[in-house]
Amino acid sequence: MGIFKNLGEKFFSHKFPMVGVDISDASIEVMQLRAGLQQPKIKASYRVELPDGLIENGRIVDLDKTAEILKKAFSAGGFANNFCLLSLPDKETFFVNLKPEQDVSDIEAAVYSLAEENLPVELSKCLSDYQLGTDNEVFFVAAPKEIILQYLELFKKAELNLAVIDFESACLARTLLDQSRLRQPAFIIDLGAKSTDILLLDKNGFEDQTNLACGGFFLSQKLAETLNKDIKEAELIMISRGLQDLKADAGKIIGEIFGPVVSEIKNMAADYEAKIAQKPVQIILAGGISQLQEINDFFKKNLPDFIIESGDLKESVDFKDFELKGGEILYANVVGLALRGLSASSLNKGINLIKNLT
């Protein structure tokens, strides 16, 4: 058996390292890693901004044009193979921790039945996967089949092999947190363009998650109105100068946009403490606008009981030989995908929403 296993691994080794692909409404990031002496290194990477309207709220509006851009990104990036991993946005996925009875004869049927009871989605219209955890716990993830099939068609048109569909939270956690060393529960706050994901994790995995309709786009919009600029100009100003042009209104505007995030973090922390009798103390900020000092200051001021840090990808990947366009934190999700795609053993550690697709 060992001989055949080794032969199989050698035969399929041309698939590795696989290429992570992160697709959002605004951009596509593609990355392939390679093994290093202490940390993985970047083998190839490419980022392209998308024209408005190609993808909206995670749904592909123009399949052909998006496929053309994705295909060109692979060609321009010089990737060694075309075996890929993709993640779905958290707002398009549903996950829950379940605890089936220990003596059930069909664990898969029991898990599926519990998931139907606990998730606000019709599972017959979804694709799903689950992982067994400690103390008979099961982590279950589902996503609408129509969205997954759309992305499969996109990769087919781009002449790429899509091997895994993961979910965004798992990729961020893989990049920004070493769960094996996590002693106290921690939040990851992913500040996106039009939405913010709030993730609560502990040493056992994901405990809670929510998505709010607030993000950097709305800050750019306010800045554009204040300066009488178009939104693209405002974004460039915000990248280069931060929010100083908002002057005294900066704190007020940030509070209007991200106040609900602060409230939700407090509520999730209180619920977790009531359930587990342990208090979350750490918050890791991710997403492009987490690089703005005013954003960091806002969360530190309004969440003084937490240790608040900016996400640091250097804990996961050696960036010394590769400069990334736009700032490393923009690549947190695609790094998480590329880390999983390094080898067959890492590939099997995680959710794959197309594993059971027939």
Secondary structure as GFF3:
##gff-version 3
##sequence-region A 1 358
A	DSSP	alpha_helix	2	11	.	.	.	ID=ss1
A	DSSP	three_ten_helix	13	15	.	.	.	ID=ss2
A	DSSP	beta_strand	19	23	.	.	.	ID=ss3
A	DSSP	beta_strand	27	34	.	.	.	ID=ss4
A	DSSP	beta_strand	41	49	.	.	.	ID=ss5
A	DSSP	beta_strand	55	56	.	.	.	ID=ss6
A	DSSP	beta_strand	59	60	.	.	.	ID=ss7
A	DSSP	alpha_helix	63	77	.	.	.	ID=ss8
A	DSSP	beta_strand	83	88	.	.	.	ID=ss9
A	DSSP	three_ten_helix	90	92	.	.	.	ID=ss10
A	DSSP	beta_strand	94	98	.	.	.	ID=ss11
A	DSSP	alpha_helix	107	118	.	.	.	ID=ss12
A	DSSP	three_ten_helix	123	125	.	.	.	ID=ss13
A	DSSP	beta_strand	126	132	.	.	.	ID=ss14
A	DSSP	beta_strand	138	144	.	.	.	ID=ss15
A	DSSP	alpha_helix	145	157	.	.	.	ID=ss16
A	DSSP	beta_strand	161	167	.	.	.	ID=ss17
A	DSSP	alpha_helix	168	176	.	.	.	ID=ss18
A	DSSP	three_ten_helix	179	181	.	.	.	ID=ss19
A	DSSP	beta_strand	186	191	.	.	.	ID=ss20
A	DSSP	beta_strand	196	202	.	.	.	ID=ss21
A	DSSP	beta_strand	205	212	.	.	.	ID=ss22
A	DSSP	alpha_helix	216	227	.	.	.	ID=ss23
A	DSSP	alpha_helix	231	241	.	.	.	ID=ss24
A	DSSP	three_ten_helix	244	249	.	.	.	ID=ss25
A	DSSP	alpha_helix	250	276	.	.	.	ID=ss26
A	DSSP	beta_strand	282	286	.	.	.	ID=ss27
A	DSSP	three_ten_helix	288	291	.	.	.	ID=ss28
A	DSSP	alpha_helix	293	302	.	.	.	ID=ss29
A	DSSP	beta_strand	307	310	.	.	.	ID=ss30
A	DSSP	three_ten_helix	313	315	.	.	.	ID=ss31
A	DSSP	three_ten_helix	328	331	.	.	.	ID=ss32
A	DSSP	alpha_helix	332	340	.	.	.	ID=ss33
A	DSSP	alpha_helix	344	347	.	.	.	ID=ss34
###
